[in-house]
């Protein structure tokens, strides 16, 4: 798998994280989170928040 394939898989995983964040991150989670990526997701506009989730998803697991 080349660099293009790795990037495609990376973005696909990010899209799944973005969908999961949209479905499962509540206002309570936003208020009590210690995860930086969730905080950014909660405190930015909808377009930017989804971009952050797609590109920055590994930081959720760190």
C-alpha positions in Angstrom: 0.0 0.0 0.0 1.5 3.3 -1.1 1.3 6.7 0.6 -2.0 7.5 -1.2 -3.5 4.3 0.2 -2.3 5.0 3.8 -3.7 8.6 3.6 -7.0 7.3 2.3 -7.3 4.8 5.2 -6.3 7.6 7.6 -9.0 9.9 6.4 -11.6 7.1 6.3 -10.9 6.4 10.0 -11.1 10.1 10.7 -14.5 10.3 9.0 -15.7 7.5 11.3 -14.4 9.4 14.3 -16.2 12.6 13.1 -19.4 10.7 12.8 -19.0 9.1 16.2 -18.2 12.5 17.8 -21.4 14.0 16.2 -23.5 11.2 17.5 -22.1 10.5 21.0 -20.5 13.8 22.3 -23.0 15.5 24.4 -23.0 18.9 26.1 -22.1 17.1 29.4 -19.1 15.5 27.7 -18.1 18.9 26.3 -18.2 20.4 29.7 -16.3 17.7 31.5 -13.8 16.4 28.9 -10.0 16.2 29.5 -9.4 15.2 25.8 -8.0 18.2 23.8 -9.5 17.0 20.5 -13.0 16.7 22.1 -12.6 20.2 23.5 -11.7 21.6 20.1 -14.6 19.7 18.5 -17.0 21.2 21.1 -15.7 24.8 20.8 -15.4 25.3 17.1 -17.8 25.7 14.2 -19.3 22.7 12.6 -17.1 22.6 9.6 -13.9 23.1 11.5 -14.8 20.7 14.2 -15.4 17.9 11.7 -12.1 18.7 9.9 -10.3 18.5 13.3 -11.9 15.1 14.0 -11.0 13.8 10.5 -7.3 15.0 10.6 -6.6 14.8 14.3 -8.3 11.6 15.4 -5.0 9.9 16.6 -4.9 12.5 19.4 -8.1 11.1 20.8 -6.3 7.9 21.6 -3.2 9.5 23.1 
